[in-house]
């Protein structure tokens, strides 16, 4: 971002530009999104846009960061039943992820189809941090049943494997498998990976 917004009006301008970027991507696809189209949707001049963002990529970075923060807020609002079983907690988080990424106006689907061109580390970092904290709380409560070693390594592998699988499925225009089956398979995989060998 070129100019840091300090006043309420400037902050509102940045928020408007980020939302216009999202609407432009939904309407025109990622390749059809341009700074003049974003400015037009935002109701501002291209010059005003360039006061805050260097180019389209900077706007997309800001959009992804904004959506990653929204995903984090949504994840924090999910009920965490530390007394519940691991399968229910994992399955609920995966179903939430599929519902979030598949729903709405198509923004996430378009971003996912272009995942390789996106600043994906922001989203992955948010999800990894959230699930690491969630796992710490849950496994501290259940340490006798699940004495997990290398929890941080396991969460890294789980988050990234799950994200990759979800992205591949959602990006496919004609998936061979239903989301419900993949969600169930991911849940099985994660629970087994976290299970303590007898």
Buried (B, 14 or more C-beta within 10 A) or exposed (E): EEEEBEEEEBEEBBBBBBBBBBBBBBEBEBEEBEBEBBBBBBEBEBEEBBBBBEEBEBBBBBBBBBBBEEBBEEBEEEEBEEEEEBEEBBBBBBBBBBEBBBEEEBBBBBBBBBBEEBBBEBBBEBBBBBBBBBBEEBBEEBEEEBEBEEBEEBBBEBBEBBBEBBBEBBBEEEEEEEBEEBBBEBBEBBBEEBEEEE
